[in-house]
Amino acid sequence: MTAAGPGAGARERAATSVPFRAGREGYASFRIPAVVATAGGTLLAFCEGRADGPADHGTIRVVLKRSTDGGRTWGPLQVAAENGDGLAGNPAPVVLDTGRILLVHVRNAAHATEAAIRRGEITAKDGRRVWVTRSDDDGRTWSAPTEITARVKRPEWRWYATGPGHALRLRTGRVVVPANHSLPPAGPGTGGGPDGGHCLLSDDRGKSWRLGYVADGDGTTSRVAANESTAAELPDGRLYVNARTMSPSVTVRADARSKDGGQTLTAPFAPQPGLPGPVCQGSVLQLRDPDLLLFSGPAEPGARARMTLRVSTDGGTSWRVAQTLDDRPAAYSDLVRVDAGSVGLLYETGDAGPYETITFRRLSSVWRT
């Protein structure tokens, strides 16, 4: 980002903080960021604290830091969800109208790698399972978790992931958690089948859960294999869903819309040519004033690098670059509205690689350009 005017460099430094740094606070690696603003204005930055290394399996906990000054400084590291020596991850937090915070996440055994789960080599007990915990004190403490797997995961699904990134509460009060899954192969073989997207729905503040839309892919452009997903409620009430795609023939992200709050999609996921980039998670956020839809994600076509903010003024139909935020390596991210004049971006970045830190950037005017 190019500084503009006297003092711009100082303002930029003041707007950036690093809540998580690899190798600190008892964890070898921090990955998979998610961020929400509570009813009291506190920012909650979640991620996976990976105890032993950068791998996606092993001893992994959902950890959390709180900020009461808009992301300028952060409190001590807390554990929001853990699974013994196994994995608790893919945080998908959401703030309810009551102020309660729900944290939807997944768990599996430490030895259960994604490849083995996709091949069907892991038992249901050790495979991906879905849990919810809650906080009623602004993220300071968290309840004992409740398992909801049987309600939101079909028996044939193998891999399963919530988000990652924030979930959302619609104006109707419905909670929507974007998620994804994988299927068994269609024919003989030991490999896994295609990916698909789906969402979890709750109309009673998380007391009960059910599946919403289910969109299975087949690896073609007619049935795009949606993967890690993010969603926003558009000003007209439609749900906009944006997904990483695992289809080899698709080199851009995919999107879809729902007119019934995520119960069904109006059309299958389709390639979104305005959002090129590497295979990587991204985040969307709908602003109300002004009515802008934001997207964050790395923009370098062949690598996880160059974190970029894009903006749409037509509900995700077309996109333009608002600002390149970081030219360094960068990967997963999550957007949050901080206050009336700013948004925040929590994202993976570093000098030599994208997983050195999880950094928070507060943006005031960049997203308005």
N, C-alpha and C positions, 0 to 999 in steps of 0.2 A: 504494500500500500504506500502511495506517495504522500508524504507530509505536505500540508498546504498551510502556509502562513506561519508567523512566529508562534512558538509554543506548541505547534502541532505534535512534535515528537514527544513532548512531556505528556500531553493529553493522551496520546496513544498508549504510552507506558502505563499511565494511571488507569486506563480502561481495560488492561489485560492483567490477568492473574492466573496462577497455576495451582489449582487445588490438588492435583495428583501428579506425582513424578515417579517413574519406574525406579524400583530399588529402595524406596523410602517406606517408612512406617510399617515394616513387616511384610511387604509384598514385593515380589520380583517384578510384577507388571500390573498395570492398570489399563483396562480396555472397556469398550462398550458404554459410552456415556449416555445419560438421560438426565433431564433437568426440568423442574417445575417451580412455579411460584406459588406459595401457599396463600391462603386467605389473609394472613397477617403480613404478607409481603416478604416473607423469608424465601430465599432461593435454596432449593435442595438439589445438590449435584450428586447423582448416583453413578456408579460404574461397577464393573467386576474387578475385585481385588484378587489377583491370581498369585497364590502363595509361592509356587515353585518355579514359575517361568511363564513365557508368553503363550503357551499352548492353550487350546480351547477346552481341554479336559484337565482333570486333576482336582486339587483342592482350591475351590473358587468360591468367594463370598460376594454378595451384593453389599458394597460399602457406600458410605454417604458422608458428605460434608455439608454444613449449613452456613449460609451467609445472610447476615441481617443488614448489610450495607450495599446491597445491589450487586454483589459479586466482586467487590474490591478486596475483601479479605474473607477468609474461611475459617470455621471452627475446627475442632479436632475430628479425626476420622472416627466414624461409628460403623458398626455392622448392622445392617438392616435386615438381612436374611442370610442364613447359613445352612449347610447340609452336612454337618460332621466333616469327614475328610473328602466328601464328594463335592459336587458342583451345585451352586445356586447362582443363577445368572439371568441374562437377558432382561434387565429391569425395564418395566413399563409402568411408571407411576402416573397417577391422575388425582386431581384435587376435586372433591365433591362440593356441592352447594352448602353442605353443613360445615365445611372446613376439614372434614376427615380426609386423610390421604390414603389411597389404596396403592399398594405395590404388587402388581401382577408380575410373576417371574416363573422360570422353569428350573427344574432340578433333575439331575441324573447322577449315577454312580461315577466315582473318580476314574475308573478304567474305561468308561463308555465313550469312545471317540466318535466324532460325527461320521466318519467313514464306516465304522463298524455298525452304528445305528442304521445308517442308510442301507447297508447290505443285509440287514435283518439278523445280525449276529448277537444282538443284545436283548435280554429278556425285557418284558414289559415293566417288571419291578425295577430294573436298573436303567431303563431308558428314560426318555424325556417325559416329565410329568409337570403339571401346571399347579401353581400354588398362589395364594393371595395372603398378604399380611396388611396391617393397617396401623395408622398413627392418628391419635386424637390430640396430640400436644405439639403440633407444628413440626413434626419430624424428630422430636427428641428421643422418643421411645417407640417400639414397634411390638405389636401383638404376636401371640403364637400364630403360626401360619395355618391356613386351611387349604386342603387339597381340593381342586375342582376338575381334575383330569377327566373323570368319567363323563362330565357334562360338556366338555369342549374339545375333546380329542377323539376322533373316530378310531376304532380298533385297528384298521389297516394302515393308519398313518405311522410312519417311522420317525424321521426327524421332525422336530417341532420347535418353534421359537416364537416367543412373544416379542413384538416390536422388532428390534430394540429402539428405544426412544420413548418419549412421553405418549401415553394414551390420551383420550380426550372425553370430555363431558359435553354432550350436545345441549342446545338450548332447551330441549324437552326434558333434560335430566338424564337421558340414556348415557351409559358409559360404553365406549367403543374402544376395543383394544385390537389394533392391527396385528396380524400374526401370519405365520407360514408353516408349511408342512411338506413332507415328501411322501411319495407313494411307492409301493413295491414295483418292480419291473413288470412290464406287460407280458413278457415271455420268459423262457428259461434263461438263466444266467445268475451270476452272483452279485452283480452290481445293483445299485439303487435305481428307482424309477424317477419320473419327473417331479418337479416341485409344483407347489400350488400355494395360492394365497387364501386366507380366510380372516374372519374377525370374531372376537368374543363380544357378547352383548350382555348388559345388565340393566334392567329397568327399575331396580329397587336398591340402588346405592351399593351394589356388590353383595347383597345377601344371596342372590341366585344368579346363575350364569347359563348362557346357551350359545350355540353357534349362530352366527349371522351368515353372510354370503360365504360360499365355498367356490373357488375358481381354480380348478386343476389345469395345469399346463401339459402340453405334449411336445414341447421343444420347437414348435413352429410359430410363425408370426400370427397364425390364425388363433392359436391357443398359447399365448405367451406364458412361460413358466415364471409367474411372479414369486418373489422370494421375500427378503426382509422388507417390511412395509411401514409406511407412515401415513397419517391421514389428517385432514382438517375439515371443519364445517364451513362451507361457503356462505356468503351473505344471504343467498336465496334458500338456505336450509339443506341443500344437497351435501352429501359427503363426498369429498375428493380423496382418493386413495392413490398413493404413488409408491412404486415398488422397484427394488433391485430385481433384475431379471437374470435367470440362469440359462436362458435360451442361447445356444451358441451363435445363432444367426442374427441376434439382436444386440447391437452395440450401444444402445441408449437405454434409458429407464423406461418403465411402462406406467400407465395410469388408467384409472377407471373411476366411475362415479356411481352413487346410489341416491335414489330419491326417497327411500324409506328408512333412512337412518342406519344403513349397513345391513339390513336384512337380506337384500338382494342387490345385484349390480344391474345397471341399465344396459350395459354391454360388457363383453369380456375385456380384460386388460389388453391394452394395445400399446405399441411402441410410441414413445413421446420424443419426437425428433428435436425438440427444444432443450432436451436435457442429456447431452452426450457426456461421457465420462467413463471411468473404469468400473468394473464390477465392485460395487461398494454400497454400503448403507447410506441413506441420506435422511433429511428431515424437512417437513413442511410445517408452516405456521400461517394461519389466516389472521390478518390484522383487520380491525373494525374501523379504525380512524387513523389513516385512510384505509379504504378497502383494497388491500394488497395481499396477495398470496406469495409467501416467501419460500424458497428452497435453498438448502445448504448441502454442499457435497463437493468432493474433489473434482476438478475439471480437466485434469491431464488425461488424455484419452487412454494411454497405455500404462498408467501408473497411478497409485494413490498419492496424489500431490496436488498442490494449488487449490486450497480451499476457497470456494467461490460462493457468493450469495447471488441468487437469481430471483427475479420478481415477475409475477404475472398479474395483469390487470383484467383478465377475462376468465378467471376461474380455472386456470391451469391449461387452457387451450394453447396459448403461446407463452414463451418465456424470453426474457432478455437478461443479460448479465448486469447486475447492479454494481458489484464490486468484487475484485479479486482480493480476498482478505489476507491470504498468506501464500507466498510462493514456495514455501518449504514442503516437504512430505506431509501429507495429511490424509486422514481416513474417516472414521465414523464421527457423527456430529448430532447435536440436538439443539433446536431453537426454542426460546421462551420469551414471552413478553415480560419485561422487567417492570416498566411503568408506562405512563402515557407517552413519554418521549423517547423510549429506548427499548431495544430488544437485546437479548443475550444469546451467545453461541458458545456451547460447550463442545470441544472437539479434540480429537487425537492429532498430535503434531509433534515434530521434533526437527532437529537440525540434520541428523544423519538418517533418521527413519521416522515413520509416522507414529510409533508407539512409545516414544520417550516420555511424553507428558500427555495429560488431559488438561487443556488450557481453556480458560473462559475469556471471551471477548464481549465487552459491552459496546453496542453500536447505537449511536444517536442519530446521525444524519445520513450515514452511508446507505441505509436501507430505503431512504426516501428519494434517492436520486434516480 
